[in-house]
Amino acid sequence: MLRELQVTGQARSFLLLSATPMQTMPWEPWDMLQILGEGGPWLADFDDVRAFYNGIVLTEKGEIDKSLAQRCAHLVAADPDFPTHSDHPEWKTPSVLADVMQFGAPETRTSVARWLRHGSPLSRRLHRNTRATLHGYYRLGLLERPPAKRKVIDGQWDFQDTRERDLYLAVEEYILKRWAAMEEERRGKGFVMTIYKRRAASSWAALRRSLGRRLELVERYIKIQAVADPTRLDLPEDFDAADLPYDLDVDWPNSAPSTLEEATYERDQLRKFLKELEDLGGQDSKVVAFAEVLEAITSDGRPALVFTEYMDTLTYLRDTLLPKYSGACSLATYSGSGGQWFDGSNWVSLTKDEVARKLQDGQLQVVICTDAASEGLNLQAAAALVNYDLPWNPSKVEQRIGRIDRIGQVQPEIRIVNMLLSNSVDDQVYGRLRERCGMFEHFVGRMQPVLSHAKRLLLGQTLDMESLDAAIRNAESDALTRETYLETEPEPAAETPQHLDRQDLLAALDLLRDVQGVTVSSVKGLEARAVKLPGMKRMRVGCSLRALEHDAGLIPLSPSDEVIRQIAYSLGMAQSGLPLVIATVERGPFRASAAFWIAQGGPVRVERASQLLALVAEWDGEYVDYSTRHDVLRRAIAEVEQRVNSMEAECETRMRRMRERQLSAVR
């Protein structure tokens, strides 16, 4: 689609955004660069890209040879857009660059490696805001407070009753045998057994529901030997086949037994397991350990999120916690079907915005969530998180943590607890990911190849833990993988004049209170305004991040927003004899404006809102005659016309160069 938009000229540029962590293989971002107009030698042969990043690493180590240094230098020289080093413009000369890379002093090699790293097409076009970036913004004074520190707590637990352990091991053995038999019959058929294994690790409640549904299927098969498969009922609530390892082909074959003998054996096993689950009564070592963990991490009053993959587990935890939190009405849930809150008598449905608002207002102490809440929700009013079970896709862990670890988090430290059965596969896999890859501390984007191996282990597709260790070692030594996930370095804001800010717009709205027929009122407790002008519907605008997060119905206040244009148009400024003259020229995506104030000594260019207010304060109230206004307007339009023409010409030049580079890359 993007290629078609580009080739047909329907789009001049693209801005591709993702609110979730970057989850790609190292070569995939480079494929995207071609659509963004990159070409030439960078995309002619991917081996050149790999050599370039290996050259950077070897330059820093002082181990690069002549051949590789020359290869990197010629790649840089062939890129007309490669930025020139501010102190060393001579580095753009291939022979000079190759010599510096090979023979430069250690500090010089460090400098040239940094320049090469940040000058690559990927670094020029890919902006990654990470926790490290936010820390940098704080040091530059662009954030009020630094990002919260993450305190990761191992919530390892173990069975306190031998009956629980024996049952868990028996179920695990049954699942392994059935998976092997079903996979031998048809690849992908045993996937349902993988699901049961994940649900057993989640909770007895989830396992009980799964085994019960499986028993119903098997018993129906015994009766009629043809049944519909309820496998999908056991999937994680936000299941996406894309989360599976790339080589696991699941086409949802019927997972029912193939023979009557097989079905009879499985029925007897399932009945046995369900009977043992029933005999456990209320015994649940995991939920006991969870209750202790939850009590500890919320002891200072901070709210907590509890995550699980499965609705059955969510319901079980909700019912378990209800007696403690029902009196204060401080328990809620959020899943794919929306939010729910216990009001003291009943469970009441809530929208996601209402859940966030109650949490922000201090009405909630615990919110139990499935992974449906791991995207698109601002829940930073909570400062603790419990992973009651861990997802089979480790990338989702960061999305969960991202609900509370975000701008607006007021606690200096957030607490994260992972409920992992001691010495289980999950414990070993996530333990390695934390110790070797830094999982839970930050997103492990550069370890993306490792996560594919982790998924296979978590899904029971392999028991070879050494394969995970090998994948980690390979990722650590792969320069391309490491450099692809380079974090954006924060830079001081450019010293450009600020013509208008949010407070200027807010002050302008408040001035409308004195205009006849216009109503402007404050929104209680929020930095927001409600505005009503003649002939227009009432509009509510938000003037701060807190206001917008608190009330989803507010319109963000922005100088380019249609609301501001409507207000200006309704006031009829352009038809008046005011001394203020504004000229705007807009052609397609290009827009420029200029403002002048007609004073006694001639027109004065207006650069800032504060300047305009001062001019208005000095104004004697006399209107300007038509001919004077027209002359100033004509000259202002000519000025902005020229600016727009320059924008169009520069864009056309860039587009032509992009097309030339793309063509050269495929020749």
C-alpha positions as CSV (number, residue, x, y, z in Angstrom):
1,M,0.0,0.0,0.0
2,L,2.8,2.4,0.9
3,R,4.6,1.6,-2.3
4,E,1.5,2.3,-4.3
5,L,0.9,5.6,-2.6
6,Q,4.5,6.6,-3.3
7,V,4.6,5.4,-7.0
8,T,1.3,7.1,-7.9
9,G,2.3,10.3,-6.2
10,Q,-0.5,10.3,-3.7
11,A,1.9,10.8,-0.8
12,R,5.0,13.0,-0.7
13,S,6.2,11.6,2.6
14,F,5.4,9.1,5.3
15,L,5.5,9.2,9.1
16,L,5.3,5.7,10.5
17,L,4.5,5.5,14.2
18,S,4.3,2.7,16.7
19,A,3.0,3.0,20.3
20,T,4.5,-0.4,21.1
21,P,8.1,-1.5,21.4
22,M,10.0,-2.2,18.1
23,Q,9.7,-5.9,17.4
24,T,11.5,-6.6,14.2
25,M,14.4,-8.6,12.8
26,P,17.4,-6.4,12.1
27,W,17.0,-6.3,8.3
28,E,13.3,-5.3,8.4
29,P,13.8,-1.6,9.2
30,W,16.1,-1.4,6.2
31,D,13.4,-2.7,4.0
32,M,11.2,0.1,5.2
33,L,13.8,2.6,4.2
34,Q,13.3,1.9,0.6
35,I,9.7,3.0,0.8
36,L,10.9,6.1,2.6
37,G,13.0,7.1,-0.4
38,E,16.4,5.5,0.5
39,G,18.3,3.7,-2.1
40,G,21.8,3.7,-3.7
41,P,24.5,1.4,-2.3
42,W,22.9,1.2,1.1
43,L,20.1,-1.0,-0.2
44,A,21.8,-2.6,-3.2
45,D,23.4,-5.3,-1.1
46,F,22.6,-5.9,2.5
47,D,26.1,-7.3,3.1
48,D,27.3,-3.8,2.8
49,V,25.1,-2.7,5.7
50,R,26.3,-5.6,7.8
51,A,29.9,-4.7,6.9
52,F,29.3,-1.1,7.8
53,Y,28.2,-1.9,11.3
54,N,30.9,-4.5,11.8
55,G,33.4,-1.8,10.7
56,I,32.0,0.6,13.4
57,V,32.6,-2.0,16.2
58,L,36.0,-2.9,14.9
59,T,37.0,0.7,14.6
60,E,36.2,1.3,18.3
61,K,38.3,-1.7,19.2
62,G,41.2,-0.7,17.0
63,E,40.9,-4.0,15.0
64,I,39.6,-2.9,11.6
65,D,41.6,-3.9,8.5
66,K,42.3,-1.8,5.4
67,S,39.8,-3.6,3.2
68,L,36.8,-3.1,5.6
69,A,37.8,0.5,6.4
70,Q,37.8,1.3,2.7
71,R,34.5,-0.4,2.1
72,C,32.9,1.6,4.9
73,A,34.5,4.9,3.6
74,H,33.2,4.4,0.1
75,L,29.7,3.6,1.3
76,V,29.7,7.0,3.2
77,A,31.1,8.9,0.2
78,A,28.4,7.5,-2.1
79,D,25.7,8.9,0.2
80,P,25.1,12.6,-0.6
81,D,22.9,13.0,2.5
82,F,25.5,11.6,4.9
83,P,26.0,14.5,7.4
84,T,29.3,16.2,7.5
85,H,31.1,16.1,10.9
86,S,31.1,19.6,12.3
87,D,34.8,19.5,13.3
88,H,36.1,17.2,10.7
89,P,34.6,17.8,7.2
90,E,37.6,16.0,5.7
91,W,36.2,12.7,7.0
92,K,33.8,12.7,4.0
93,T,36.9,12.0,1.8
94,P,37.2,8.1,1.5
95,S,41.0,7.9,1.8
96,V,41.0,10.2,4.9
97,L,38.1,8.3,6.6
98,A,39.7,4.9,5.9
99,D,43.0,6.0,7.5
100,V,41.2,7.5,10.6
101,M,39.2,4.4,11.1
102,Q,42.3,2.2,10.9
103,F,45.1,4.4,12.4
104,G,43.4,7.1,14.5
105,A,44.0,7.6,18.2
106,P,41.6,5.9,20.5
107,E,39.6,9.1,21.2
108,T,39.5,9.8,17.5
109,R,38.3,6.3,16.6
110,T,35.5,6.7,19.3
111,S,34.5,10.0,17.7
112,V,34.5,8.7,14.1
113,A,32.5,5.6,15.2
114,R,29.9,7.7,16.8
115,W,29.6,9.9,13.7
116,L,29.3,6.9,11.5
117,R,26.7,5.3,13.7
118,H,24.5,8.4,13.9
119,G,24.9,9.3,10.3
120,S,23.6,6.0,8.8
121,P,20.3,6.2,6.9
122,L,18.6,4.2,9.7
123,S,19.7,6.5,12.5
124,R,18.7,9.5,10.4
125,R,15.2,8.2,9.8
126,L,14.4,6.1,12.9
127,H,13.7,7.9,16.2
128,R,13.4,5.6,19.2
129,N,12.3,7.1,22.5
130,T,13.4,4.8,25.3
131,R,13.8,5.2,29.1
132,A,17.4,6.3,28.5
133,T,16.1,9.0,26.1
134,L,13.7,10.2,28.8
135,H,16.5,10.4,31.3
136,G,18.4,12.5,28.8
137,Y,15.4,14.8,28.4
138,Y,15.2,15.2,32.2
139,R,18.9,16.2,32.3
140,L,18.2,18.8,29.6
141,G,15.3,20.2,31.7
142,L,12.6,19.1,29.3
143,L,10.9,16.9,31.8
144,E,9.7,17.8,35.3
145,R,10.9,14.6,36.8
146,P,13.1,11.6,35.7
147,P,11.5,8.3,34.7
148,A,10.7,6.1,37.6
149,K,13.2,3.4,38.6
150,R,12.0,-0.2,38.2
151,K,12.3,-2.4,41.2
152,V,11.9,-6.0,39.9
153,I,11.0,-8.5,42.5
154,D,11.2,-12.3,42.0
155,G,7.9,-13.6,43.2
156,Q,8.9,-17.2,43.0
157,W,6.6,-19.5,44.7
158,D,6.4,-23.3,45.2
159,F,3.7,-25.8,46.0
160,Q,3.0,-26.1,49.7
161,D,0.9,-29.3,49.3
162,T,2.4,-32.5,47.8
163,R,-1.0,-33.1,46.2
164,E,-0.7,-29.9,44.2
165,R,2.8,-30.8,43.0
166,D,1.9,-34.4,42.1
167,L,-1.1,-33.1,40.1
168,Y,0.9,-30.5,38.3
169,L,3.6,-33.0,37.3
170,A,1.0,-35.5,36.2
171,V,-0.9,-33.0,34.0
172,E,2.5,-31.8,32.6
173,E,3.4,-35.4,31.6
174,Y,-0.1,-36.0,30.1
175,I,0.2,-32.9,28.0
176,L,3.7,-33.8,26.8
177,K,2.6,-37.3,25.7
178,R,-0.6,-36.1,24.1
179,W,1.2,-33.3,22.3
180,A,3.8,-35.7,20.9
181,A,1.1,-38.2,19.7
182,M,-1.0,-35.5,18.1
183,E,1.9,-33.8,16.4
184,E,3.0,-37.2,14.9
185,E,-0.5,-37.5,13.5
186,R,-0.6,-34.0,12.0
187,R,1.7,-31.1,12.5
188,G,-0.1,-28.3,14.5
189,K,-2.8,-30.6,15.9
190,G,-1.0,-30.7,19.3
191,F,-1.1,-27.0,19.7
192,V,-4.1,-27.3,22.0
193,M,-1.9,-29.2,24.5
194,T,0.5,-26.3,24.5
195,I,-2.4,-24.1,25.5
196,Y,-3.3,-26.4,28.3
197,K,0.3,-26.2,29.6
198,R,0.2,-22.4,29.6
199,R,-3.2,-22.4,31.4
200,A,-1.9,-24.9,34.0
201,A,0.9,-22.4,34.7
202,S,-1.6,-19.6,35.1
203,S,-4.1,-21.0,37.6
204,W,-5.9,-24.1,38.8
205,A,-9.1,-22.3,37.8
206,A,-8.0,-21.9,34.2
207,L,-6.8,-25.5,34.0
208,R,-10.1,-26.8,35.4
209,R,-12.1,-24.9,32.8
210,S,-9.8,-26.2,30.0
211,L,-9.9,-29.8,31.1
212,G,-13.6,-29.6,31.6
213,R,-14.1,-28.4,28.0
214,R,-11.7,-31.0,26.7
215,L,-13.6,-33.7,28.6
216,E,-16.9,-32.5,27.0
217,L,-15.3,-32.8,23.6
218,V,-13.9,-36.2,24.2
219,E,-17.2,-37.6,25.6
220,R,-19.2,-36.2,22.7
221,Y,-16.7,-37.8,20.4
222,I,-17.2,-41.2,22.1
223,K,-20.9,-40.8,21.5
224,I,-21.0,-39.6,18.0
225,Q,-17.3,-39.6,16.8
226,A,-17.7,-36.1,15.2
227,V,-17.5,-32.9,17.2
228,A,-16.8,-29.2,16.9
229,D,-13.5,-28.2,18.4
230,P,-13.7,-25.6,21.3
231,T,-9.9,-25.0,21.3
232,R,-10.3,-21.3,20.8
233,L,-12.1,-20.9,24.2
234,D,-8.8,-21.8,25.9
235,L,-6.6,-19.2,24.1
236,P,-5.2,-16.1,25.8
237,E,-7.8,-13.4,25.6
238,D,-5.9,-11.3,23.2
239,F,-4.4,-14.2,21.2
240,D,-2.7,-13.3,17.9
241,A,-1.2,-16.0,15.7
242,A,1.6,-13.6,14.9
243,D,2.8,-14.1,18.5
244,L,3.7,-17.7,17.7
245,P,7.2,-18.7,16.7
246,Y,7.6,-18.1,12.9
247,D,8.0,-21.8,12.1
248,L,5.0,-23.0,14.1
249,D,2.3,-23.7,11.5
250,V,-1.1,-23.7,13.2
251,D,-4.1,-24.0,10.8
252,W,-6.5,-25.0,13.6
253,P,-7.1,-28.6,12.6
254,N,-9.7,-30.4,14.7
255,S,-7.9,-31.6,17.9
256,A,-10.4,-34.3,18.7
257,P,-9.1,-37.8,19.3
258,S,-8.7,-39.9,16.1
259,T,-9.9,-43.2,17.5
260,L,-12.4,-44.5,20.0
261,E,-9.6,-46.2,22.0
262,E,-7.7,-43.0,22.2
263,A,-10.7,-41.0,23.2
264,T,-11.6,-43.5,26.0
265,Y,-8.1,-43.4,27.4
266,E,-8.1,-39.6,27.3
267,R,-11.5,-39.4,29.0
268,D,-10.3,-41.5,31.9
269,Q,-7.2,-39.3,32.4
270,L,-9.3,-36.1,32.3
271,R,-11.8,-37.4,34.8
272,K,-8.9,-38.4,37.1
273,F,-7.4,-34.9,36.9
274,L,-10.7,-33.1,37.4
275,K,-11.4,-35.3,40.5
276,E,-7.9,-34.5,41.9
277,L,-8.6,-30.8,41.3
278,E,-11.9,-31.1,43.1
279,D,-10.2,-32.9,46.0
280,L,-7.8,-30.0,46.5
281,G,-10.8,-27.9,47.6
282,G,-9.6,-24.3,48.1
283,Q,-5.9,-25.3,48.3
284,D,-3.9,-23.0,46.0
285,S,-0.3,-22.2,46.9
286,K,0.0,-19.7,44.1
287,V,-2.9,-17.5,45.1
288,V,-1.7,-17.6,48.7
289,A,1.7,-16.4,47.7
290,F,0.1,-13.8,45.4
291,A,-2.0,-12.4,48.2
292,E,1.1,-11.9,50.3
293,V,3.0,-10.2,47.4
294,L,0.0,-7.9,46.7
295,E,-0.2,-6.9,50.3
296,A,3.5,-6.1,50.5
297,I,3.8,-4.0,47.3
298,T,0.7,-1.9,48.1
299,S,1.5,-1.5,51.8
300,D,2.3,2.2,51.2
301,G,-1.1,2.8,49.6
302,R,0.0,2.7,45.9
303,P,-2.5,1.1,43.6
304,A,-1.5,-2.0,41.6
305,L,-2.3,-3.7,38.3
306,V,-2.4,-7.5,38.2
307,F,-2.0,-9.0,34.7
308,T,-3.0,-12.5,33.5
309,E,-3.4,-13.9,30.0
310,Y,-6.7,-15.7,30.7
311,M,-10.2,-14.6,31.5
312,D,-10.8,-17.6,33.6
313,T,-7.8,-16.6,35.8
314,L,-9.0,-13.0,35.9
315,T,-12.4,-14.1,37.1
316,Y,-10.9,-16.4,39.7
317,L,-8.6,-13.6,41.1
318,R,-11.5,-11.1,41.1
319,D,-13.6,-13.4,43.2
320,T,-10.7,-14.2,45.5
321,L,-9.9,-10.5,46.1
322,L,-13.5,-9.2,46.3
323,P,-14.0,-9.9,50.1
324,K,-11.0,-7.7,50.9
325,Y,-11.7,-4.8,48.5
326,S,-15.5,-4.7,48.2
327,G,-16.1,-2.5,51.2
328,A,-14.0,0.3,49.8
329,C,-15.3,-0.3,46.3
330,S,-11.7,-0.3,45.2
331,L,-11.5,-3.3,42.9
332,A,-11.9,-3.3,39.1
333,T,-11.1,-5.4,36.1
334,Y,-10.3,-4.7,32.5
335,S,-10.4,-7.2,29.6
336,G,-11.2,-7.3,26.0
337,S,-14.9,-7.0,26.9
338,G,-14.3,-3.7,28.7
339,G,-14.0,-2.7,32.3
340,Q,-15.9,-3.7,35.4
341,W,-16.1,-2.1,38.9
342,F,-17.7,-3.4,42.1
343,D,-19.8,-0.6,43.4
344,G,-20.5,-2.3,46.8
345,S,-23.4,-4.4,45.5
346,N,-22.9,-5.3,41.9
347,W,-20.3,-5.4,39.1
348,V,-20.9,-2.3,36.9
349,S,-19.5,-1.9,33.4
350,L,-17.0,0.8,32.7
351,T,-15.2,2.2,29.7
352,K,-11.4,2.1,29.6
353,D,-11.5,5.9,30.2
354,E,-13.7,5.5,33.2
355,V,-11.3,2.8,34.6
356,A,-8.3,5.2,34.1
357,R,-10.3,8.1,35.7
358,K,-11.2,6.1,38.8
359,L,-7.6,5.0,39.2
360,Q,-6.4,8.6,38.7
361,D,-8.9,9.9,41.3
362,G,-7.7,7.4,43.9
363,Q,-10.9,5.3,43.9
364,L,-9.2,2.0,42.9
365,Q,-6.6,0.0,44.8
366,V,-6.3,-3.0,42.4
367,V,-7.1,-3.4,38.7
368,I,-7.0,-7.0,37.4
369,C,-6.2,-7.0,33.7
370,T,-5.8,-9.3,30.7
371,D,-3.3,-8.2,28.0
372,A,-6.1,-6.3,26.4
373,A,-5.2,-3.6,28.9
374,S,-1.5,-3.7,27.9
375,E,-2.0,-1.3,25.0
376,G,-3.7,2.1,24.7
377,L,-4.4,2.7,28.4
378,N,-2.8,5.3,30.6
379,L,-2.7,3.8,34.0
380,Q,0.3,5.5,35.5
381,A,-1.7,6.4,38.6
382,A,-0.8,2.8,39.6
383,A,2.8,2.3,40.7
384,A,3.0,-1.5,41.2
385,L,2.4,-4.4,38.8
386,V,2.1,-8.1,39.4
387,N,2.5,-10.5,36.5
388,Y,0.3,-13.3,37.8
389,D,1.3,-15.3,34.8
390,L,3.9,-14.5,32.1
391,P,2.9,-14.4,28.4
392,W,4.4,-16.9,25.9
393,N,5.4,-13.8,23.9
394,P,8.0,-12.1,26.1
395,S,7.7,-8.9,24.1
396,K,4.3,-8.3,25.7
397,V,6.0,-8.0,29.1
398,E,7.2,-4.5,28.3
399,Q,3.8,-3.5,27.0
400,R,2.3,-4.5,30.4
401,I,4.9,-2.5,32.3
402,G,4.4,0.4,30.0
403,R,0.9,1.0,31.4
404,I,2.5,2.4,34.6
405,D,6.0,3.3,33.5
406,R,5.2,6.3,31.4
407,I,5.4,10.1,31.5
408,G,3.1,11.2,34.3
409,Q,4.2,8.6,36.8
410,V,4.8,10.5,40.0
411,Q,6.3,7.7,42.1
412,P,10.2,7.7,41.9
413,E,10.1,3.9,41.9
414,I,7.7,1.3,40.5
415,R,7.5,-2.2,41.7
416,I,7.2,-5.2,39.4
417,V,6.6,-8.8,40.7
418,N,6.7,-11.9,38.5
419,M,4.8,-14.9,39.9
420,L,6.9,-17.8,38.6
421,L,6.9,-21.4,39.8
422,S,10.4,-22.2,41.1
423,N,12.5,-24.2,38.7
424,S,9.7,-24.3,36.1
425,V,10.5,-23.7,32.4
426,D,9.0,-20.2,32.7
427,D,11.2,-19.5,35.7
428,Q,14.3,-20.6,33.8
429,V,13.4,-18.8,30.5
430,Y,12.4,-15.5,32.1
431,G,15.3,-15.8,34.5
432,R,17.8,-15.9,31.6
433,L,16.0,-13.1,29.8
434,R,16.3,-10.9,32.9
435,E,19.9,-11.8,33.8
436,R,21.3,-11.8,30.3
437,C,19.1,-9.4,28.3
438,G,17.9,-7.0,31.0
439,M,14.2,-7.9,30.6
440,F,11.8,-6.1,33.0
441,E,14.5,-3.3,33.3
442,H,14.1,-2.1,29.7
443,F,12.8,-3.3,26.4
444,V,15.2,-5.9,24.9
445,G,14.6,-4.9,21.2
446,R,18.1,-5.9,20.1
447,M,17.5,-9.3,21.6
448,Q,14.5,-9.9,19.3
449,P,16.1,-13.1,17.7
450,V,16.4,-14.4,21.2
451,L,12.7,-14.0,21.9
452,S,11.8,-16.4,19.1
453,H,13.8,-19.1,20.9
454,A,12.1,-18.1,24.2
455,K,8.7,-18.5,22.7
456,R,9.4,-22.1,21.6
457,L,10.5,-23.0,25.1
458,L,7.5,-21.3,26.7
459,L,5.2,-23.1,24.3
460,G,6.9,-26.4,25.0
461,Q,8.0,-26.8,21.4
462,T,11.5,-27.6,22.7
463,L,13.1,-28.3,26.1
464,D,16.6,-27.3,24.9
465,M,17.6,-24.5,27.2
466,E,21.1,-24.4,25.7
467,S,19.5,-23.1,22.4
468,L,18.3,-20.0,24.3
469,D,21.8,-19.5,25.8
470,A,23.3,-19.8,22.3
471,A,20.8,-17.4,20.8
472,I,21.7,-14.9,23.6
473,R,25.4,-15.2,22.9
474,N,24.9,-14.7,19.1
475,A,22.8,-11.6,19.7
476,E,25.4,-10.2,22.1
477,S,28.1,-10.6,19.4
478,D,26.1,-9.5,16.4
479,A,27.0,-5.9,15.6
480,L,24.1,-5.4,13.2
481,T,21.5,-6.5,15.7
482,R,22.9,-4.2,18.4
483,E,23.2,-1.2,16.1
484,T,19.7,-1.6,14.6
485,Y,18.1,-0.9,18.0
486,L,20.3,2.2,18.7
487,E,18.5,4.5,21.1
488,T,17.9,8.1,20.1
489,E,20.2,10.5,22.0
490,P,18.3,13.5,23.3
491,E,19.5,16.8,22.0
492,P,18.8,20.4,23.4
493,A,15.9,22.1,21.7
494,A,16.9,24.3,18.8
495,E,17.2,28.0,19.8
496,T,14.3,29.1,17.6
497,P,11.8,31.8,18.7
498,Q,8.6,30.5,20.2
499,H,5.8,32.4,18.6
500,L,3.0,30.8,20.6
501,D,2.5,28.5,23.5
502,R,-0.3,26.8,25.3
503,Q,-0.7,29.5,27.9
504,D,-1.0,32.1,25.1
505,L,-3.9,30.2,23.6
506,L,-5.5,29.8,27.0
507,A,-5.2,33.5,27.7
508,A,-6.7,34.3,24.3
509,L,-9.7,32.1,25.1
510,D,-10.2,33.9,28.4
511,L,-10.2,37.2,26.6
512,L,-13.2,36.0,24.6
513,R,-15.2,36.3,27.8
514,D,-15.5,40.1,27.1
515,V,-16.9,39.5,23.6
516,Q,-20.7,39.9,23.3
517,G,-22.4,36.7,22.4
518,V,-19.4,34.5,23.4
519,T,-19.5,32.3,26.4
520,V,-16.2,30.9,27.9
521,S,-16.3,28.9,31.1
522,S,-13.7,26.9,33.0
523,V,-14.0,23.1,33.5
524,K,-13.9,22.4,37.2
525,G,-10.7,20.9,38.4
526,L,-9.1,20.8,35.0
527,E,-6.9,23.1,32.8
528,A,-9.7,23.2,30.2
529,R,-12.3,25.6,28.8
530,A,-15.8,25.3,27.4
531,V,-16.4,27.8,24.5
532,K,-19.7,28.7,22.8
533,L,-19.8,31.2,20.0
534,P,-22.8,32.4,18.0
535,G,-23.8,29.9,15.3
536,M,-21.4,27.2,16.6
537,K,-21.8,24.2,18.9
538,R,-20.3,24.3,22.3
539,M,-16.7,23.1,22.3
540,R,-14.6,21.8,25.2
541,V,-10.8,22.1,24.8
542,G,-8.1,20.7,27.0
543,C,-4.9,22.6,27.8
544,S,-2.8,20.0,29.6
545,L,-1.9,16.3,29.4
546,R,-3.6,15.7,32.7
547,A,-6.9,17.3,31.5
548,L,-6.8,15.3,28.2
549,E,-6.1,12.0,30.0
550,H,-8.9,12.7,32.6
551,D,-11.6,13.5,30.0
552,A,-11.4,11.9,26.6
553,G,-14.1,14.2,25.3
554,L,-11.8,17.2,25.4
555,I,-10.3,18.6,22.2
556,P,-6.5,19.2,22.4
557,L,-5.8,22.9,22.3
558,S,-3.4,23.5,19.4
559,P,-2.8,26.6,17.1
560,S,-3.3,24.4,14.0
561,D,-6.5,22.8,15.3
562,E,-9.8,23.4,13.4
563,V,-11.3,24.8,16.6
564,I,-9.0,27.8,16.6
565,R,-9.7,28.4,12.9
566,Q,-13.4,28.3,13.5
567,I,-13.1,30.8,16.4
568,A,-11.0,33.1,14.3
569,Y,-13.4,32.8,11.3
570,S,-16.5,33.4,13.5
571,L,-15.0,36.6,14.9
572,G,-14.8,38.0,11.3
573,M,-11.3,39.4,11.8
574,A,-10.4,39.4,8.1
575,Q,-13.3,41.7,7.2
576,S,-12.7,44.2,10.0
577,G,-10.6,47.4,10.0
578,L,-8.3,46.2,12.7
579,P,-4.6,47.1,12.5
580,L,-3.8,43.4,12.6
581,V,-3.2,41.9,9.1
582,I,-2.6,38.1,8.7
583,A,-1.7,36.6,5.4
584,T,-1.7,32.8,4.9
585,V,-0.9,30.8,1.8
586,E,-1.7,27.1,1.7
587,R,-1.0,24.7,-1.2
588,G,-1.4,21.0,-0.4
589,P,0.8,20.2,2.6
590,F,2.7,23.5,2.4
591,R,1.5,26.4,4.5
592,A,3.0,29.7,5.6
593,S,1.7,32.7,7.4
594,A,2.8,36.2,8.3
595,A,1.3,38.8,10.7
596,F,1.7,42.5,10.7
597,W,0.4,45.3,13.0
598,I,-0.2,48.6,11.2
599,A,1.2,51.2,13.6
600,Q,1.6,55.0,13.1
601,G,5.2,54.5,11.9
602,G,4.3,51.7,9.4
603,P,3.7,48.0,9.6
604,V,5.4,46.0,12.4
605,R,6.0,42.3,12.0
606,V,4.3,40.4,14.8
607,E,6.5,37.5,16.0
608,R,5.0,36.5,19.3
609,A,1.7,36.5,21.1
610,S,3.1,38.6,23.9
611,Q,4.2,41.2,21.4
612,L,0.7,41.3,19.9
613,L,-0.9,41.8,23.4
614,A,1.5,44.7,24.0
615,L,0.5,46.3,20.7
616,V,-3.2,45.9,21.4
617,A,-2.7,47.5,24.9
618,E,-1.1,50.5,23.2
619,W,-3.7,50.8,20.4
620,D,-5.9,53.9,20.5
621,G,-8.9,52.1,19.0
622,E,-8.7,53.8,15.6
623,Y,-9.5,51.5,12.6
624,V,-7.2,51.4,9.6
625,D,-8.4,52.6,6.2
626,Y,-9.1,50.0,3.5
627,S,-6.3,51.0,1.1
628,T,-3.6,50.8,3.8
629,R,-4.7,47.4,5.0
630,H,-4.9,46.2,1.4
631,D,-1.4,47.3,0.6
632,V,0.1,45.6,3.7
633,L,-1.9,42.5,3.0
634,R,-0.7,42.4,-0.6
635,R,2.9,42.6,0.4
636,A,2.4,40.0,3.2
637,I,0.8,37.5,0.7
638,A,3.7,38.0,-1.7
639,E,6.1,37.2,1.1
640,V,4.4,34.0,2.2
641,E,3.9,33.0,-1.5
642,Q,7.6,33.0,-1.9
643,R,8.1,30.9,1.2
644,V,5.6,28.3,0.0
645,N,7.2,28.3,-3.5
646,S,10.6,27.6,-1.8
647,M,9.1,24.7,0.2
648,E,7.6,23.1,-3.0
649,A,10.9,23.5,-4.9
650,E,12.9,21.9,-2.0
651,C,10.4,19.1,-1.7
652,E,10.6,18.4,-5.5
653,T,14.4,18.3,-5.3
654,R,14.3,15.8,-2.5
655,M,11.7,13.6,-4.2
656,R,13.8,13.5,-7.4
657,R,16.9,12.5,-5.5
658,M,15.0,9.8,-3.6
659,R,13.6,8.4,-6.9
660,E,17.1,8.4,-8.4
661,R,18.6,6.5,-5.3
662,Q,15.8,4.0,-5.4
663,L,16.3,3.3,-9.1
664,S,20.1,2.9,-8.6
665,A,19.5,0.4,-5.8
666,V,17.6,-2.0,-8.1
667,R,19.9,-1.8,-11.2
